[in-house]
Amino acid sequence: MARLWLVTLLDFIHSVLEQHLHKETFMTKSHAIKLSGWAFMLASFGFIGILNDSASLIALVISSILLLVGMLGLRAGYADRVGGFGRNMLVLGVLGMVLAFVSGGVLYRLQPEIQIGNARIETWYLLYAGPAIGFLGLALYGLAALRRKPMAGLNWLPLATGVWYPATYSFFFYYFVSHNGVWQYVEQIFWVFNMMVIMQFATLCLFGFILNADTREEMATA
């Protein structure tokens, strides 16, 4: 009988420790997803500031920091569900965004203008490439999410959130270079930029809200 009680006690202690560790892991992932959701929602409001010429660069930097936090939280929360490709795309997006900002800032201090073809471009425009790389990483993560379905629903949303900024940045960069660095007739196409800001605001808000809802649903069923 004593041996039976000892074995039962050891098994009970093992079960308690295992459940506690499982709970801690679950709570850590849930908190990471929740943090990611709030970071994306706050980043969406920063994009509205891009429309203000005097504060556009500051708004872009703040939004990029929040985007970086959101992507890292997304990776931590869904790492075991989205697969290696999705995890790696988020890491590449984060590293690429940081590298673009650092190299763009250093290059701007050393050389305010650079020559690309026949176009002379002010170097600070390259800083806007940072979020483009970050969002591209999010869009590629979204491709993995479509297949793996890590969230409870709307797994197409990461892809829909990530495509707007990179596509618009590529469009304007090509336009600027092809017009030899002159913003000719830019007023006629500026609606593309305004549409990007609106869509980026809407999709980031929705994505952040869905991540928070996904966290609450998981905690309710746990």
Secondary structure, 3 states (H helix, E strand, C coil): CHHHHHHHHHHHHHHHHHHHHHHHHHHHHHHHHHHHHHHHHHHHHHHHHHHCCCCHHHHHHHHHHHHHHHHHHHHHHHHHHHHHHHHHHHHHHHHHHHHHHHHHHHHHHHCCEEEECCEEEEHHHHHHHHHHHHHHHHHHHHHHHHHHCCCCCCCCHHHHHHCHHHHHHHHHHHHHHHCCCCCCCHHHHHHHHHHHHHHHHHHHHHHHHHHHHHHHHHHHHC
